[in-house]
Amino acid sequence: MPARLTTILPADGPQAIERAAAALQLGELVAFPTDTVYGVGAVAWNATAVAALFRVKERSVDKAIPVLINGQEMLESIADRLPVGTIRLIKRFWPGPLTLIVPRGPAVSDIVTAGGEGVAVRVPDHRVVLDLIDLLGKPLAATSANISGQPSPVSASQVLEQLGGRIKFLLDGGSSPAGVPSTVVDLTGSRWRVLRPGPIELSQLKETLG
C-alpha cells in the first residue's frame, strides 16, 4: 500500500474536529481516541470508504465492522428493531464500553455487517469521538486503529506506528483511559449472550437483564 502523509491533529486544537469531519464526508479515514482504545473509522453509509477501512487494516471482509453512534435516535436509524432488554442496557451502560449486536436496518450495507443480519453498535464515553459524530451527523463504522491481529493502540503514537501513511487524519486526544476493548453482547437471538468479555462484567449484565 503506497504511503502518504498522515496529519496528526491535537484533538482540542482549533478546527481539528471540523477538519476530521470534513475528511470523513469526503470518504477519508480518520483515527481518534475513545474510552476503550484508539479507533479508526469511516462514514458507515459510505460503502466505498468502509471497503477502504478493511484494506487499510488488512482486515478480512468476513469480519463485521462495529458502528459508533451518539445516542438512541441514531441507533433507531440503524437497527431494524430494538430487542427486549436493549433500552435497559443503554440506559445503564451508554455512553460506555458496551457494544450491542441488534438486528440491522435496511440502511446498513452488507460490507458493514459482513453479510450478517446483526449490526454491532456502541456509544463511546469520550468527548472527542462524540463531538466528531455530532458534527458529522452520521454513524461511524469504526474498529481499533491497528493492523488486524496486532495490539490495539491506546495512544496516538501507537496508532501512527501501525497506520501512519494509511489514513488522512489522526486526532491526538492523549491516552485512552481504559485500554481494553468493549464488552460485546449479542441481542439478536432468543437469549442474549456475551461474545467478548470486557469492562462490563457478566454479573452487571445479569443484574440489568435478569
MIZA-416728 format. One record per residue (C-alpha): residue number from 0; residue in three letters; x, y, z. Coordinates in steps of 0.05 Angstrom, whole numbers. Each point is the difference from the previous one (the first is absolute). Example, Ala and Ser with C-alpha at 12.3 -4.5 7.8 and 13.67 -1.06 7.14 Angstrom:
{num: 0 residuo: ALA east: 246 north: -90 up: 156};
{num: 1 residuo: SER east: 27 north: 69 up: -13};
//
This chain:
{num: 0 residuo: MET east: 0 north: 0 up: 0};
{num: 1 residuo: PRO east: 32 north: 66 up: -21};
{num: 2 residuo: ALA east: 16 north: 47 up: 57};
{num: 3 residuo: ARG east: -26 north: 70 up: 7};
{num: 4 residuo: LEU east: 3 north: 53 up: 54};
{num: 5 residuo: THR east: -43 north: -11 up: 62};
{num: 6 residuo: THR east: -15 north: 66 up: 33};
{num: 7 residuo: ILE east: -2 north: -1 up: 76};
{num: 8 residuo: LEU east: -50 north: 49 up: 29};
{num: 9 residuo: PRO east: -2 north: 16 up: 75};
{num: 10 residuo: ALA east: -72 north: -17 up: 15};
{num: 11 residuo: ASP east: -11 north: 64 up: 39};
{num: 12 residuo: GLY east: 34 north: 43 up: -54};
{num: 13 residuo: PRO east: -37 north: 52 up: -42};
{num: 14 residuo: GLN east: -43 north: -31 up: -55};
{num: 15 residuo: ALA east: 26 north: -70 up: 14};
{num: 16 residuo: ILE east: -68 north: -33 up: 6};
{num: 17 residuo: GLU east: -26 north: 41 up: -59};
{num: 18 residuo: ARG east: 59 north: -22 up: -44};
{num: 19 residuo: ALA east: -9 north: -73 up: 20};
{num: 20 residuo: ALA east: -75 north: 2 up: -14};
{num: 21 residuo: ALA east: 11 north: 33 up: -68};
{num: 22 residuo: ALA east: 50 north: -55 up: -18};
{num: 23 residuo: LEU east: -49 north: -54 up: 21};
{num: 24 residuo: GLN east: -54 north: 32 up: -43};
{num: 25 residuo: LEU east: 47 north: -6 up: -60};
{num: 26 residuo: GLY east: 11 north: -75 up: 13};
{num: 27 residuo: GLU east: 66 north: 5 up: 37};
{num: 28 residuo: LEU east: 19 north: -41 up: 62};
{num: 29 residuo: VAL east: 13 north: 33 up: 67};
{num: 30 residuo: ALA east: 29 north: -28 up: 65};
{num: 31 residuo: PHE east: -24 north: 26 up: 67};
{num: 32 residuo: PRO east: 2 north: -15 up: 75};
{num: 33 residuo: THR east: -58 north: -36 up: 35};
{num: 34 residuo: ASP east: -13 north: -21 up: 71};
{num: 35 residuo: THR east: 28 north: -70 up: -15};
{num: 36 residuo: VAL east: 55 north: 3 up: -53};
{num: 37 residuo: TYR east: 16 north: 44 up: -60};
{num: 38 residuo: GLY east: -46 north: -12 up: -59};
{num: 39 residuo: VAL east: 2 north: 12 up: -74};
{num: 40 residuo: GLY east: -64 north: 12 up: -39};
{num: 41 residuo: ALA east: -38 north: 19 up: -62};
{num: 42 residuo: VAL east: -71 north: 25 up: -11};
{num: 43 residuo: ALA east: -43 north: -63 up: 9};
{num: 44 residuo: TRP east: -45 north: 18 up: -59};
{num: 45 residuo: ASN east: 60 north: 5 up: -48};
{num: 46 residuo: ALA east: 13 north: -71 up: -24};
{num: 47 residuo: THR east: 62 north: 22 up: -39};
{num: 48 residuo: ALA east: 31 north: 32 up: 61};
{num: 49 residuo: VAL east: -17 north: -61 up: 43};
{num: 50 residuo: ALA east: 34 north: -45 up: -53};
{num: 51 residuo: ALA east: 62 north: 45 up: 7};
{num: 52 residuo: LEU east: -2 north: -11 up: 75};
{num: 53 residuo: PHE east: 5 north: -75 up: -11};
{num: 54 residuo: ARG east: 60 north: 10 up: -46};
{num: 55 residuo: VAL east: 36 north: 48 up: 46};
{num: 56 residuo: LYS east: -7 north: -47 up: 59};
{num: 57 residuo: GLU east: 15 north: -62 up: -42};
{num: 58 residuo: ARG east: -64 north: -27 up: 30};
{num: 59 residuo: SER east: -38 north: -59 up: -28};
{num: 60 residuo: VAL east: -65 north: 22 up: -33};
{num: 61 residuo: ASP east: -37 north: -56 up: 36};
{num: 62 residuo: LYS east: 10 north: 37 up: 66};
{num: 63 residuo: ALA east: -55 north: 51 up: 13};
{num: 64 residuo: ILE east: 18 north: 72 up: 19};
{num: 65 residuo: PRO east: -33 north: 30 up: 62};
{num: 66 residuo: VAL east: -37 north: 67 up: -5};
{num: 67 residuo: LEU east: 10 north: 58 up: 48};
{num: 68 residuo: ILE east: -60 north: 46 up: 12};
{num: 69 residuo: ASN east: -19 north: 58 up: 45};
{num: 70 residuo: GLY east: -65 north: -25 up: 30};
{num: 71 residuo: GLN east: -66 north: -36 up: -5};
{num: 72 residuo: GLU east: -27 north: 42 up: -58};
{num: 73 residuo: MET east: 58 north: -20 up: -44};
{num: 74 residuo: LEU east: -7 north: -72 up: 24};
{num: 75 residuo: GLU east: -71 north: -2 up: -26};
{num: 76 residuo: SER east: 25 north: 21 up: -69};
{num: 77 residuo: ILE east: 46 north: -60 up: 0};
{num: 78 residuo: ALA east: -40 north: -55 up: 34};
{num: 79 residuo: ASP east: -60 north: -36 up: -31};
{num: 80 residuo: ARG east: -28 north: -7 up: 70};
{num: 81 residuo: LEU east: 24 north: 4 up: 72};
{num: 82 residuo: PRO east: -2 north: -68 up: 34};
{num: 83 residuo: VAL east: -26 north: -9 up: 70};
{num: 84 residuo: GLY east: 50 north: 27 up: 50};
{num: 85 residuo: THR east: 34 north: 48 up: -47};
{num: 86 residuo: ILE east: -28 north: 63 up: 33};
{num: 87 residuo: ARG east: 18 north: -25 up: 69};
{num: 88 residuo: LEU east: 72 north: -12 up: -22};
{num: 89 residuo: ILE east: 9 north: 66 up: -35};
{num: 90 residuo: LYS east: -29 north: 39 up: 58};
{num: 91 residuo: ARG east: 50 north: -32 up: 48};
{num: 92 residuo: PHE east: 62 north: -8 up: -42};
{num: 93 residuo: TRP east: -1 north: 53 up: -56};
{num: 94 residuo: PRO east: 42 north: 39 up: -11};
{num: 95 residuo: GLY east: 50 north: -54 up: 19};
{num: 96 residuo: PRO east: 39 north: -63 up: -18};
{num: 97 residuo: LEU east: -59 north: -43 up: -21};
{num: 98 residuo: THR east: -12 north: -21 up: -73};
{num: 99 residuo: LEU east: -68 north: -27 up: -16};
{num: 100 residuo: ILE east: -17 north: -43 up: -61};
{num: 101 residuo: VAL east: -70 north: 15 up: -23};
{num: 102 residuo: PRO east: -39 north: -17 up: -64};
{num: 103 residuo: ARG east: 25 north: 44 up: -57};
{num: 104 residuo: GLY east: -45 north: 49 up: -35};
{num: 105 residuo: PRO east: -5 north: 9 up: -75};
{num: 106 residuo: ALA east: 48 north: 59 up: -1};
{num: 107 residuo: VAL east: 59 north: -43 up: 24};
{num: 108 residuo: SER east: 39 north: -30 up: -58};
{num: 109 residuo: ASP east: 25 north: -72 up: -4};
{num: 110 residuo: ILE east: 73 north: 23 up: 3};
{num: 111 residuo: VAL east: -10 north: 28 up: 71};
{num: 112 residuo: THR east: -32 north: -64 up: 26};
{num: 113 residuo: ALA east: 40 north: -49 up: -43};
{num: 114 residuo: GLY east: -67 north: -22 up: -28};
{num: 115 residuo: GLY east: -29 north: -17 up: 68};
{num: 116 residuo: GLU east: -68 north: 21 up: 26};
{num: 117 residuo: GLY east: 27 north: 33 up: 63};
{num: 118 residuo: VAL east: 38 north: 66 up: 8};
{num: 119 residuo: ALA east: 46 north: 16 up: 58};
{num: 120 residuo: VAL east: -12 north: 69 up: 30};
{num: 121 residuo: ARG east: 29 north: 41 up: 57};
{num: 122 residuo: VAL east: -2 north: 70 up: 30};
{num: 123 residuo: PRO east: 71 north: 14 up: 23};
{num: 124 residuo: ASP east: 12 north: 40 up: 63};
{num: 125 residuo: HIS east: 51 north: 48 up: -29};
{num: 126 residuo: ARG east: -13 north: 72 up: -19};
{num: 127 residuo: VAL east: 46 north: 2 up: -61};
{num: 128 residuo: VAL east: -35 north: -56 up: -39};
{num: 129 residuo: LEU east: -69 north: 22 up: 23};
{num: 130 residuo: ASP east: 14 north: 71 up: -24};
{num: 131 residuo: LEU east: 23 north: -29 up: -66};
{num: 132 residuo: ILE east: -64 north: -41 up: -8};
{num: 133 residuo: ASP east: -43 north: 59 up: 21};
{num: 134 residuo: LEU east: 32 north: 45 up: -51};
{num: 135 residuo: LEU east: -2 north: -53 up: -54};
{num: 136 residuo: GLY east: -72 north: -17 up: 14};
{num: 137 residuo: LYS east: 13 north: -71 up: -23};
{num: 138 residuo: PRO east: 22 north: -66 up: 33};
{num: 139 residuo: LEU east: 72 north: -22 up: -6};
{num: 140 residuo: ALA east: 20 north: -70 up: -21};
{num: 141 residuo: ALA east: 60 north: -6 up: 46};
{num: 142 residuo: THR east: 46 north: -51 up: 31};
{num: 143 residuo: SER east: 67 north: 0 up: 36};
{num: 144 residuo: ALA east: 53 north: 42 up: -35};
{num: 145 residuo: ASN east: 49 north: -56 up: -12};
{num: 146 residuo: ILE east: 20 north: -50 up: -53};
{num: 147 residuo: SER east: -44 north: -61 up: 11};
{num: 148 residuo: GLY east: 31 north: -48 up: 49};
{num: 149 residuo: GLN east: 46 north: 52 up: 31};
{num: 150 residuo: PRO east: -8 north: 32 up: 69};
{num: 151 residuo: SER east: -56 north: 51 up: 7};
{num: 152 residuo: PRO east: 30 north: 70 up: 7};
{num: 153 residuo: VAL east: -13 north: 44 up: 61};
{num: 154 residuo: SER east: 39 north: 61 up: -24};
{num: 155 residuo: ALA east: 8 north: 41 up: -63};
{num: 156 residuo: SER east: 73 north: -22 up: -6};
{num: 157 residuo: GLN east: -21 north: -73 up: 0};
{num: 158 residuo: VAL east: -51 north: 14 up: -55};
{num: 159 residuo: LEU east: 53 north: 35 up: -41};
{num: 160 residuo: GLU east: 47 north: -60 up: 6};
{num: 161 residuo: GLN east: -52 north: -44 up: -33};
{num: 162 residuo: LEU east: -42 north: 45 up: -45};
{num: 163 residuo: GLY east: 46 north: 58 up: -15};
{num: 164 residuo: GLY east: -5 north: 16 up: -74};
{num: 165 residuo: ARG east: -64 north: -40 up: -8};
{num: 166 residuo: ILE east: -51 north: 50 up: 28};
{num: 167 residuo: LYS east: -15 north: 74 up: -11};
{num: 168 residuo: PHE east: -4 north: 27 up: 72};
{num: 169 residuo: LEU east: 17 north: -24 up: 70};
{num: 170 residuo: LEU east: -34 north: 37 up: 56};
{num: 171 residuo: ASP east: 47 north: -1 up: 60};
{num: 172 residuo: GLY east: -40 north: 1 up: 64};
{num: 173 residuo: GLY east: 52 north: -29 up: 47};
{num: 174 residuo: SER east: -2 north: -70 up: 27};
{num: 175 residuo: SER east: -66 north: -39 up: -2};
{num: 176 residuo: PRO east: -22 north: -9 up: 72};
{num: 177 residuo: ALA east: -22 north: -73 up: -1};
{num: 178 residuo: GLY east: 49 north: -34 up: -49};
{num: 179 residuo: VAL east: -47 north: -60 up: -5};
{num: 180 residuo: PRO east: -50 north: -13 up: -56};
{num: 181 residuo: SER east: -74 north: 3 up: 17};
{num: 182 residuo: THR east: -44 north: -56 up: 24};
{num: 183 residuo: VAL east: -41 north: -28 up: -58};
{num: 184 residuo: VAL east: -71 north: -26 up: 11};
{num: 185 residuo: ASP east: -42 north: -32 up: -54};
{num: 186 residuo: LEU east: -74 north: 15 up: 7};
{num: 187 residuo: THR east: -23 north: -29 up: -67};
{num: 188 residuo: GLY east: -17 north: -70 up: 25};
{num: 189 residuo: SER east: -53 north: -27 up: 45};
{num: 190 residuo: ARG east: 48 north: 8 up: 58};
{num: 191 residuo: TRP east: 54 north: 53 up: 9};
{num: 192 residuo: ARG east: 73 north: -23 up: 1};
{num: 193 residuo: VAL east: 68 north: 30 up: 12};
{num: 194 residuo: LEU east: 45 north: -5 up: -61};
{num: 195 residuo: ARG east: 60 north: 36 up: 29};
{num: 196 residuo: PRO east: 14 north: 13 up: 74};
{num: 197 residuo: GLY east: 22 north: 70 up: 18};
{num: 198 residuo: PRO east: -8 north: 56 up: 50};
{num: 199 residuo: ILE east: -75 north: -14 up: 11};
{num: 200 residuo: GLU east: -2 north: -63 up: 41};
{num: 201 residuo: LEU east: -49 north: -59 up: -8};
{num: 202 residuo: SER east: -29 north: 13 up: 70};
{num: 203 residuo: GLN east: -18 north: 72 up: -21};
{num: 204 residuo: LEU east: -34 north: -25 up: -63};
{num: 205 residuo: LYS east: -39 north: -53 up: 38};
{num: 206 residuo: GLU east: -21 north: 52 up: 52};
{num: 207 residuo: THR east: -26 north: 46 up: -56};
{num: 208 residuo: LEU east: -33 north: -52 up: -45};
{num: 209 residuo: GLY east: -23 north: -51 up: 51};
//
